[in-house]
Amino acid sequence: MENISATPVSSLKFPDGFQEIDTIVTGYKRQMILASALKMGVFDYLEKSKSASREEIVSSLPLCGMLSRSYLNALVSMNFLSVDGDKYSNTQISRDFLTKESPYYQGDVILGSSKSGSRWDLLSEAMQSTDGMVPTSGPGPSLDHLDMLAQRVIQGEAQALTRWIGDLPGFAERKKMLDIGGGHGLYTIGICQLNPDMDAVILDQPHVIELTDSYIRKYGLEKRIIAREGDIRTEVYKPEYDIILISHLLYKFRNDLDEIFRLVSNGLKDGGILVSNHYFCSPGCVPMQNAVVELERSLQSAGHPLCHPEHFEGLFKKYGLSCIRTGTLDTAFGVSHVHAAEKMVR
Protein backbone atom coordinates (compact mmCIF):
# COMPACT_ATOMS: atom_id res chain seq x y z
CA MET A 1 0.00 0.00 0.00
CA GLU A 2 1.28 3.45 -0.95
CA ASN A 3 2.41 5.88 1.77
CA ILE A 4 -0.27 8.60 1.63
CA SER A 5 2.05 11.35 2.88
CA ALA A 6 4.70 10.64 0.27
CA THR A 7 2.52 10.22 -2.83
CA PRO A 8 1.20 13.22 -4.81
CA VAL A 9 -2.56 13.10 -5.32
CA SER A 10 -2.02 13.32 -9.07
CA SER A 11 -0.03 10.06 -8.92
CA LEU A 12 -2.44 8.04 -6.81
CA LYS A 13 -3.66 4.92 -8.60
CA PHE A 14 -6.96 3.76 -7.14
CA PRO A 15 -6.73 -0.02 -6.59
CA ASP A 16 -9.10 -2.51 -8.17
CA GLY A 17 -11.63 -4.25 -5.94
CA PHE A 18 -13.78 -1.44 -4.59
CA GLN A 19 -16.55 -2.50 -6.97
CA GLU A 20 -17.47 -5.30 -4.55
CA ILE A 21 -17.88 -2.81 -1.69
CA ASP A 22 -19.77 -0.41 -3.92
CA THR A 23 -22.20 -3.20 -4.85
CA ILE A 24 -22.99 -3.65 -1.15
CA VAL A 25 -23.48 0.10 -0.64
CA THR A 26 -25.69 0.30 -3.73
CA GLY A 27 -27.77 -2.57 -2.35
CA TYR A 28 -28.37 -0.51 0.79
CA LYS A 29 -29.45 2.47 -1.31
CA ARG A 30 -31.87 0.30 -3.26
CA GLN A 31 -33.29 -1.04 0.01
CA MET A 32 -33.84 2.54 1.21
CA ILE A 33 -35.68 3.41 -2.02
CA LEU A 34 -37.93 0.39 -1.56
CA ALA A 35 -38.45 1.04 2.16
CA SER A 36 -39.43 4.66 1.55
CA ALA A 37 -41.97 3.60 -1.09
CA LEU A 38 -43.54 1.21 1.42
CA LYS A 39 -43.64 3.89 4.12
CA MET A 40 -45.30 6.41 1.78
CA GLY A 41 -47.83 3.86 0.53
CA VAL A 42 -46.82 4.02 -3.13
CA PHE A 43 -47.70 0.40 -3.90
CA ASP A 44 -51.00 0.40 -1.98
CA TYR A 45 -52.05 3.63 -3.73
CA LEU A 46 -51.27 2.21 -7.18
CA GLU A 47 -53.04 -1.04 -6.33
CA LYS A 48 -56.23 0.91 -5.62
CA SER A 49 -55.92 3.29 -8.55
CA LYS A 50 -54.54 0.61 -10.94
CA SER A 51 -52.38 3.26 -12.63
CA ALA A 52 -51.56 6.94 -12.11
CA SER A 53 -49.46 9.71 -13.60
CA ARG A 54 -46.55 11.23 -11.74
CA GLU A 55 -48.63 14.34 -11.03
CA GLU A 56 -51.48 12.23 -9.60
CA ILE A 57 -49.06 10.30 -7.38
CA VAL A 58 -47.43 13.50 -6.11
CA SER A 59 -50.80 15.09 -5.33
CA SER A 60 -52.06 11.98 -3.52
CA LEU A 61 -48.97 10.98 -1.51
CA PRO A 62 -46.37 12.82 0.60
CA LEU A 63 -43.93 12.73 -2.32
CA CYS A 64 -41.65 15.63 -3.25
CA GLY A 65 -42.46 16.76 -6.80
CA MET A 66 -38.89 17.85 -7.52
CA LEU A 67 -37.57 14.38 -6.75
CA SER A 68 -40.52 12.40 -8.03
CA ARG A 69 -39.42 11.76 -11.62
CA SER A 70 -36.05 10.23 -10.76
CA TYR A 71 -37.56 8.46 -7.74
CA LEU A 72 -40.35 6.75 -9.70
CA ASN A 73 -37.92 5.89 -12.50
CA ALA A 74 -35.66 4.26 -9.91
CA LEU A 75 -38.58 2.06 -8.85
CA VAL A 76 -39.19 1.24 -12.52
CA SER A 77 -35.53 0.28 -12.98
CA MET A 78 -35.81 -2.02 -9.95
CA ASN A 79 -38.86 -3.73 -11.53
CA PHE A 80 -41.28 -2.62 -8.79
CA LEU A 81 -43.20 -0.27 -11.11
CA SER A 82 -43.93 -0.27 -14.82
CA VAL A 83 -44.66 2.80 -16.92
CA ASP A 84 -46.87 3.09 -19.99
CA GLY A 85 -46.82 6.57 -21.48
CA ASP A 86 -47.14 8.80 -18.44
CA LYS A 87 -48.95 6.21 -16.28
CA TYR A 88 -47.22 4.19 -13.55
CA SER A 89 -48.55 0.91 -12.19
CA ASN A 90 -47.42 -1.94 -9.96
CA THR A 91 -45.56 -4.90 -11.41
CA GLN A 92 -46.60 -8.42 -10.44
CA ILE A 93 -43.81 -8.67 -7.87
CA SER A 94 -45.15 -5.54 -6.16
CA ARG A 95 -48.73 -6.80 -6.25
CA ASP A 96 -47.65 -10.09 -4.68
CA PHE A 97 -45.23 -8.90 -2.00
CA LEU A 98 -45.51 -5.14 -1.46
CA THR A 99 -49.26 -4.45 -1.13
CA LYS A 100 -50.83 -4.92 2.29
CA GLU A 101 -53.93 -6.67 0.97
CA SER A 102 -51.86 -9.50 -0.50
CA PRO A 103 -51.67 -12.70 1.63
CA TYR A 104 -47.97 -12.80 0.71
CA TYR A 105 -47.15 -9.25 1.88
CA GLN A 106 -43.48 -8.92 2.92
CA GLY A 107 -43.32 -5.22 3.76
CA ASP A 108 -42.40 -5.72 7.41
CA VAL A 109 -39.54 -8.03 6.44
CA ILE A 110 -38.12 -5.22 4.28
CA LEU A 111 -38.78 -2.42 6.75
CA GLY A 112 -37.76 -4.47 9.78
CA SER A 113 -34.22 -5.10 8.56
CA SER A 114 -33.31 -1.41 8.51
CA LYS A 115 -35.53 -0.13 11.32
CA SER A 116 -33.92 1.52 14.32
CA GLY A 117 -33.67 -1.07 17.08
CA SER A 118 -33.87 -4.07 14.74
CA ARG A 119 -31.52 -7.02 15.15
CA TRP A 120 -29.44 -5.79 12.20
CA ASP A 121 -29.42 -2.21 13.47
CA LEU A 122 -28.10 -3.48 16.82
CA LEU A 123 -25.67 -6.01 15.34
CA SER A 124 -22.60 -4.32 16.81
CA GLU A 125 -24.22 -4.44 20.28
CA ALA A 126 -25.02 -8.12 19.86
CA MET A 127 -21.48 -8.84 18.71
CA GLN A 128 -20.09 -7.19 21.84
CA SER A 129 -22.49 -8.99 24.20
CA THR A 130 -21.61 -12.04 26.25
CA ASP A 131 -24.61 -14.13 25.18
CA GLY A 132 -25.15 -13.14 21.54
CA MET A 133 -28.51 -11.61 22.41
CA VAL A 134 -29.70 -8.38 20.83
CA PRO A 135 -30.70 -5.91 23.57
CA THR A 136 -34.41 -5.05 23.65
CA SER A 137 -36.30 -2.24 25.32
CA GLY A 138 -39.21 -4.45 26.38
CA PRO A 139 -39.85 -7.85 27.99
CA GLY A 140 -39.36 -9.78 24.74
CA PRO A 141 -39.46 -9.52 20.96
CA SER A 142 -41.15 -6.38 19.67
CA LEU A 143 -44.48 -6.56 17.86
CA ASP A 144 -42.77 -5.22 14.73
CA HIS A 145 -40.34 -8.13 14.91
CA LEU A 146 -43.17 -10.63 15.30
CA ASP A 147 -44.96 -9.16 12.27
CA MET A 148 -41.71 -9.60 10.35
CA LEU A 149 -41.44 -13.23 11.49
CA ALA A 150 -45.05 -13.86 10.46
CA GLN A 151 -44.25 -12.70 6.94
CA ARG A 152 -41.07 -14.78 6.92
CA VAL A 153 -42.88 -18.02 7.80
CA ILE A 154 -45.47 -17.41 5.05
CA GLN A 155 -42.55 -17.82 2.62
CA GLY A 156 -43.03 -21.55 3.12
CA GLU A 157 -42.33 -22.72 6.67
CA ALA A 158 -45.90 -22.22 7.97
CA GLN A 159 -47.31 -24.21 5.05
CA ALA A 160 -44.76 -27.00 5.42
CA LEU A 161 -45.11 -27.33 9.20
CA THR A 162 -48.91 -27.38 9.18
CA ARG A 163 -48.91 -30.05 6.46
CA TRP A 164 -46.31 -32.05 8.40
CA ILE A 165 -48.47 -31.98 11.53
CA GLY A 166 -51.56 -32.72 9.46
CA ASP A 167 -49.93 -35.98 8.33
CA LEU A 168 -49.40 -37.21 11.92
CA PRO A 169 -51.32 -40.36 12.95
CA GLY A 170 -54.90 -39.71 13.96
CA PHE A 171 -54.70 -36.00 13.20
CA ALA A 172 -58.32 -35.75 12.05
CA GLU A 173 -59.55 -37.11 15.41
CA ARG A 174 -57.53 -34.70 17.54
CA LYS A 175 -59.60 -31.93 19.11
CA LYS A 176 -57.40 -29.59 21.17
CA MET A 177 -53.90 -28.18 20.85
CA LEU A 178 -51.58 -25.84 22.70
CA ASP A 179 -49.01 -23.64 20.95
CA ILE A 180 -46.41 -22.46 23.48
CA GLY A 181 -44.78 -19.17 22.50
CA GLY A 182 -46.91 -19.07 19.35
CA GLY A 183 -46.49 -15.32 18.76
CA HIS A 184 -48.26 -14.49 15.49
CA GLY A 185 -50.16 -17.77 15.71
CA LEU A 186 -49.90 -18.71 12.03
CA TYR A 187 -48.89 -22.31 12.76
CA THR A 188 -51.95 -22.83 14.96
CA ILE A 189 -54.18 -21.02 12.48
CA GLY A 190 -52.98 -23.31 9.69
CA ILE A 191 -53.49 -26.43 11.81
CA CYS A 192 -57.03 -25.41 12.78
CA GLN A 193 -57.81 -24.72 9.14
CA LEU A 194 -56.73 -28.28 8.29
CA ASN A 195 -58.81 -29.78 11.10
CA PRO A 196 -62.22 -28.07 11.44
CA ASP A 197 -62.84 -29.87 14.76
CA MET A 198 -59.67 -28.51 16.39
CA ASP A 199 -59.75 -25.85 19.11
CA ALA A 200 -56.53 -24.28 20.30
CA VAL A 201 -54.79 -22.15 22.91
CA ILE A 202 -51.79 -19.96 22.08
CA LEU A 203 -49.60 -19.16 25.07
CA ASP A 204 -47.26 -16.15 25.01
CA GLN A 205 -46.05 -13.08 26.88
CA PRO A 206 -48.61 -10.44 27.89
CA HIS A 207 -47.39 -7.81 25.41
CA VAL A 208 -47.74 -10.29 22.51
CA ILE A 209 -51.35 -11.36 23.05
CA GLU A 210 -52.94 -8.35 21.32
CA LEU A 211 -50.94 -9.06 18.17
CA THR A 212 -51.82 -12.77 18.33
CA ASP A 213 -55.50 -11.86 18.59
CA SER A 214 -55.21 -9.62 15.51
CA TYR A 215 -53.98 -12.58 13.42
CA ILE A 216 -56.71 -14.83 14.81
CA ARG A 217 -59.33 -12.24 13.81
CA LYS A 218 -57.73 -11.78 10.40
CA TYR A 219 -58.35 -15.45 9.65
CA GLY A 220 -61.80 -15.53 11.28
CA LEU A 221 -60.95 -18.11 13.96
CA GLU A 222 -61.96 -16.20 17.11
CA LYS A 223 -64.41 -18.94 18.14
CA ARG A 224 -61.81 -21.71 17.98
CA ILE A 225 -58.48 -20.17 19.01
CA ILE A 226 -57.79 -18.17 22.16
CA ALA A 227 -54.56 -16.40 23.07
CA ARG A 228 -53.57 -16.01 26.70
CA GLU A 229 -50.50 -15.05 28.63
CA GLY A 230 -48.23 -17.63 30.19
CA ASP A 231 -44.65 -18.79 30.63
CA ILE A 232 -43.34 -22.14 29.44
CA ARG A 233 -41.40 -22.62 32.68
CA THR A 234 -44.17 -21.79 35.17
CA GLU A 235 -47.40 -22.78 33.40
CA VAL A 236 -49.45 -25.41 35.23
CA TYR A 237 -50.07 -27.95 32.45
CA LYS A 238 -53.13 -30.15 32.79
CA PRO A 239 -53.37 -33.34 30.68
CA GLU A 240 -55.93 -31.91 28.23
CA TYR A 241 -54.14 -31.46 24.90
CA ASP A 242 -53.97 -33.79 21.91
CA ILE A 243 -51.11 -31.75 20.37
CA ILE A 244 -48.60 -29.40 21.97
CA LEU A 245 -46.41 -27.37 19.61
CA ILE A 246 -43.16 -25.64 20.57
CA SER A 247 -41.57 -23.82 17.64
CA HIS A 248 -38.34 -21.78 17.70
CA LEU A 249 -38.66 -21.06 21.42
CA LEU A 250 -36.25 -23.33 23.26
CA TYR A 251 -33.01 -21.60 22.23
CA LYS A 252 -33.12 -19.16 25.14
CA PHE A 253 -34.09 -21.98 27.51
CA ARG A 254 -31.37 -24.39 26.41
CA ASN A 255 -30.24 -24.84 30.04
CA ASP A 256 -33.79 -25.61 31.21
CA LEU A 257 -34.76 -28.27 28.67
CA ASP A 258 -34.99 -31.11 31.19
CA GLU A 259 -37.47 -29.28 33.42
CA ILE A 260 -39.43 -27.91 30.44
CA PHE A 261 -39.91 -31.37 28.94
CA ARG A 262 -41.05 -32.65 32.33
CA LEU A 263 -43.63 -29.88 32.65
CA VAL A 264 -44.88 -29.97 29.07
CA SER A 265 -45.31 -33.74 29.09
CA ASN A 266 -47.89 -33.26 31.85
CA GLY A 267 -50.05 -31.26 29.45
CA LEU A 268 -50.58 -34.11 26.99
CA LYS A 269 -53.37 -36.63 27.11
CA ASP A 270 -52.33 -40.26 26.80
CA GLY A 271 -51.58 -40.68 23.10
CA GLY A 272 -51.12 -36.92 22.68
CA ILE A 273 -48.23 -35.64 20.59
CA LEU A 274 -45.53 -33.08 21.36
CA VAL A 275 -44.17 -31.38 18.22
CA SER A 276 -40.86 -29.49 18.35
CA ASN A 277 -39.65 -27.31 15.47
CA HIS A 278 -36.14 -25.88 15.98
CA TYR A 279 -32.81 -25.16 14.35
CA PHE A 280 -29.91 -27.44 15.24
CA CYS A 281 -26.30 -26.84 14.33
CA SER A 282 -24.87 -29.38 11.93
CA PRO A 283 -22.56 -32.17 13.18
CA GLY A 284 -19.24 -30.61 14.11
CA CYS A 285 -20.88 -27.16 13.86
CA VAL A 286 -19.92 -26.99 10.16
CA PRO A 287 -20.77 -23.50 8.83
CA MET A 288 -23.68 -23.04 6.42
CA GLN A 289 -22.83 -22.17 2.84
CA ASN A 290 -24.63 -18.83 3.15
CA ALA A 291 -22.79 -17.06 5.97
CA VAL A 292 -25.24 -14.13 6.11
CA VAL A 293 -28.21 -16.48 6.58
CA GLU A 294 -26.26 -18.37 9.24
CA LEU A 295 -25.61 -15.13 11.12
CA GLU A 296 -29.28 -14.15 10.87
CA ARG A 297 -30.31 -17.57 12.15
CA SER A 298 -27.99 -17.09 15.12
CA LEU A 299 -29.56 -13.71 15.83
CA GLN A 300 -32.99 -15.39 15.74
CA SER A 301 -31.96 -18.28 17.98
CA ALA A 302 -30.51 -16.48 21.00
CA GLY A 303 -26.94 -16.60 19.71
CA HIS A 304 -26.78 -20.20 18.55
CA PRO A 305 -29.08 -23.02 17.40
CA LEU A 306 -29.62 -26.03 19.63
CA CYS A 307 -27.05 -28.81 19.70
CA HIS A 308 -27.40 -32.59 19.81
CA PRO A 309 -30.85 -33.54 18.46
CA GLU A 310 -30.31 -36.98 19.98
CA HIS A 311 -30.59 -35.28 23.40
CA PHE A 312 -34.21 -34.48 22.53
CA GLU A 313 -35.03 -38.13 22.04
CA GLY A 314 -33.43 -38.91 25.40
CA LEU A 315 -35.66 -36.33 27.09
CA PHE A 316 -38.71 -37.73 25.31
CA LYS A 317 -38.08 -41.17 26.76
CA LYS A 318 -37.29 -39.76 30.20
CA TYR A 319 -40.73 -38.17 30.44
CA GLY A 320 -42.89 -40.88 28.91
CA LEU A 321 -42.76 -39.77 25.27
CA SER A 322 -41.90 -41.94 22.28
CA CYS A 323 -40.48 -40.26 19.17
CA ILE A 324 -42.71 -41.36 16.29
CA ARG A 325 -41.52 -39.10 13.48
CA THR A 326 -38.69 -36.74 12.59
CA GLY A 327 -38.15 -34.51 9.59
CA THR A 328 -36.69 -31.30 8.24
CA LEU A 329 -38.27 -28.14 6.86
CA ASP A 330 -36.79 -25.50 4.59
CA THR A 331 -37.20 -22.08 6.22
CA ALA A 332 -36.08 -18.51 5.56
CA PHE A 333 -33.19 -19.10 7.97
CA GLY A 334 -32.08 -22.54 6.80
CA VAL A 335 -33.15 -26.08 7.62
CA SER A 336 -35.26 -26.66 10.71
CA HIS A 337 -35.60 -30.04 12.44
CA VAL A 338 -39.03 -31.31 13.45
CA HIS A 339 -39.68 -33.99 16.09
CA ALA A 340 -43.02 -35.57 17.01
CA ALA A 341 -43.21 -37.58 20.24
CA GLU A 342 -46.30 -39.45 21.46
CA LYS A 343 -47.18 -39.71 25.14
CA MET A 344 -47.26 -43.36 25.98
CA VAL A 345 -50.46 -44.78 27.49
CA ARG A 346 -49.96 -45.47 31.16
Salt bridges, closest charged atoms under 4 A:
GLU55 OE2 - ARG54 NH2 3.65
GLU56 OE1 - LYS87 NZ 3.23
ASP144 OD2 - LYS115 NZ 3.09
GLU157 OE2 - HIS248 NE2 2.71
ASP197 OD2 - LYS175 NZ 3.63
ASP231 OD2 - ARG233 NH2 3.25
GLU235 OE2 - ARG228 NH2 2.93
GLU240 OE1 - LYS176 NZ 2.74
ASP242 OD1 - LYS269 NZ 3.65
ASP258 OD2 - LYS318 NZ 2.77
GLU259 OE2 - ARG262 NH2 2.61
ASP270 OD1 - ARG346 NE 3.35
GLU296 OE2 - ARG152 NH2 2.89
GLU310 OE2 - HIS308 ND1 3.58
